Amino acid sequence: MNGIALRGFRERWQTYVGAVVTVALGVGLVQASLLLLLSVLGMQPPAGADALTQARFDGSTIVAVTVVSVTLGFAAFLAVFIIASTFAFSVDERRRDLALLRIVGAEVGQVRRMLRGEALILGLLGAAIGVPAGVGLMQIETRMLVDAGFVPQGFAPVWQVWIVPASLAFGVGLAFAGVTVAARRAARIEPLDAVRAVGAAARPMTRARWTAGLGFSAATVALVVLAPAGGLAGGQAMAMSAGITAALAITMTAPALVPVVATILPRPRSAVGVLAFANLRDARSRSASTATPLIVLLALVLSQPIAMSSFTDAATAQIARGTHADLVLESSGSLATDPGTIPGVVSASTEWTVPVRIQPSGSSISGMPEDLAGTALPITTEALVMDPGTFATAHPGAREALQDLGRTAAAPGPGAAGLGLGDAGTVSIGDRHLGSVRFGTPVPAGSAGQVGIVVRRDFVPADILEASPATTFVEIRSGADRRAVSAALADLGSVTDMRTWVTETGSAGQDQNAQVLVVVMAVGALYAVIGILNAVAIAASGRRQEFAVARASGMTRAQVLTAAALETLLVAGSAVGLALTASVMTVFAVLMGTAQATGAATLDIPWPLVIAAGAGGLVLTGVAGLVAAAVATRQQPAALLSARG
């Protein structure tokens, strides 16, 4: 048994090396993201900072925590998915060898122990490499966070000693999980069926796969249907998730879907083309395992920017529709002249956005006594400070919400959904307590951006407003000299027309989205690319005899390589098509969510990214398949076949 296992190791060393690399990078990526998250949570404002600086620091910390948390979740998802699927694929590719072990006398328990022992060794080795690799990855992620402005210059993550055993346990645990599931299925197949590839061994679609696929499909439908109820923030999150769950549903049913999709792809009608398609259709498990990481990568890369850019455009367009103004003045501090007194100006609404902390009153769970549920957690958000009279003129849709907005009242803003403000609470900025407020009628979306609350100007101390940026929406009297009004306003700050301001605001939002995507997905996408290369290498490593038989039957090495590369391209093309199908679920959720939240369906598809991602996936997978096949055909076919005989 040991001899057979050793020979299998020599023949499929790429499988083991790929498993080690996958574990190492997965562990390193999760370790780096976890240490960064803990370090960001431990950040403190500068010593001696005033109340406004403290509040701004708290707000930026919340943003950084959110970005790093998403990065950690993304890294953990990829690590779990790729490591488990890699080990499961490696076991599936060795099913014939495992069957031979059972035929020569090995018991099922012995085979399982052997596989678990391999998983332990490979998991430990990969995790041991991943711990120092994680240090380097942490530095890369830190630099991206600093460059994007999510953490201050000089930020340095703190090393935690316990991360070493945790990383080792994480790597070994994922390796064990991937091997255990595949080994259990392999053990249920009769050895002779596995050797001859008949019966259960020839059915890659198991009941568990169908069940998981249906479950993820149901989750996708639920996310699409519920997206309109989530508002802008919740709808965006559900639209992003819809593409991911759809991709997972597709990967679960990939053995059935990939060959079907491949039939509609163009391919040569030559003998080589026929052979490539026949191999794809016959080896459905191999085709699915090769396509799976590419499907997940493309679905992630496409669904995230589609949702983020579409909802950003929708919010920007909604603000434009909900604001009546001709010019926009941007300034800081108190204005030397009231813009409303400038000749030719009908109205001018000056608005400040300040960071605040809200402590909701009462229980953390509505309807449950506070002594049982505990006190509600404080909320860090932004407050829009304005004068009700001029604000209602610039934003007519908010008029109803402002009717009962007194000195001790606040209106929940468009960004209040999901915050849990309750009916009342206390508001503070840094260490300065501003007072208690009750929350009245919410300000509709399009009137106040995405702030958490809207308060009167006299609620916030003047020195706070003095140090805060202000935006003034100016309406010009019909027939007034627009240039003269603009020149007078220019003495107070930066002046743009409303259309330009909307465009610049949307561009700023898209730039921030791009920064978030770079931080969240850059390293993870690289890891997924390595997963794709690894899957292709594992698939080719088990085909040495198949390639040798083809060459012994009269095909040249060039023809074998062409057939292998064409087969890989067909698999990659199927993966691209299936990933686009998964992204369509994000599109549906975006259209329904933006239509409900803003009154107009908005969709922004970054076509250059779609084309680049699809073409890049095809080229990457095709080249990897060609190189892996070239390595697998280096040995003369006669020598390989005689050795196997």
Secondary structure, 3 states (H helix, E strand, C coil): CHHHHHHHHHHCHHHHHHHHHHHHHHHHHHHHHHHHHHHHHCCCCCCCCCHHHHHHHHHHHHHHHHHHHHHHHHHHHHHHHHHHHHHHHHHHHCHHHHHHHHHCCCCHHHHHHHHHHHHHHHHHHHHHHHHHHHHHHHHHHHHHHHHHCCCCCCCCCCCCCCHHHHHHHHHHHHHHHHHHHHHHHHHHCCHHHHHHCCHHHHCCCCHHHHHHHHHHHHHHHHHHHHHHHHHHHHHHHHHHHHHHHHHHHHHHCHHHHHHHHHCCCCCCCCHHHHHHHHHHHHCHHHHHHHHHHHHHHHHHHHHHHHHHHHHHHHHHHHHHHHCCCCEEEEEECCCCCCHHHCCCEEEEEEEEEEEEEEEECCECCCCCCHHHHCECCCEEEEEEEECHHHHHHHCHHHCCCCCCCCCCEEEECHHHCCCCCCCEEEEEECCEEEEEEEECCCCCCCCCCCCCEEEEHHHCCHHHHHCCEEEEEEEECCCCCHHHHHHHHHCCCEEEEHHHHHHHHHHHHHHHHHHHHHHHHHHHHHHHHHHHHHHHHHHHHCCHHHHHHHHHCCCCHHHHHHHHHHHHHHHHHHHHHHHHHHHHHHHHHHHHHHHHHHCCCCCCCCHHHHHHHHHHHHHHHHHHHHHHHHHHCCCCHHHHHHHHC
